[in-house]
Amino acid sequence: MNLILLLVLVIAAGAVLSVQAAINGRLGQAVGVLRGSLVTFVVGAIVTALMILFFEPAYPVTLLDVPKWQLTGALFGVVYMMVMVGAVPVVGTAVATVAVILGQLGMGMLIDNFGWLGNPAIELSGARIVAMACLALALVFMYRSNTRTD
């Protein structure tokens, strides 16, 4: 796949996550954080099961064969969903999204730098640190603009 197309798809996926956060935040306000999160996972599981059934090629390894630590990623999705469902109504979609991206960037840089979880090591550079600082500053500005009373 073309690298530019792949990056566009990743950016679009990020945009969809913000829409999901806004929708789920409203749902969580109406029915509760846990119920709102449950709906997201049930619908997601059904859609994913249908996609596997109709589109996924066969693989020689099953979910029962992979190292068990690789299955823990699903638990992190639960944490993310519940936090976002609760946070978006309080701080807003933009601030919650930037905060998530800041966390993702920080952990992503650590994973890259140390080659954790079987990923190739990519050295931490000054440019990456500056990018992190810029995103942290963006979060501060966005949060402060939410609380301004001018």
RANOR-V728970 format. One record per helix or strand of 3 or more residues. SS is the DSSP state (A for helix, B for strand). FROM is the first residue (numbers start at 1). TO is the last residue. If there is no record, write none. Layout:
ss:SS from:FROM to:TO
ss:SS from:FROM to:TO
This chain:
ss:A from:3 to:31
ss:A from:33 to:55
ss:A from:68 to:91
ss:A from:93 to:114
ss:A from:116 to:118
ss:A from:126 to:147
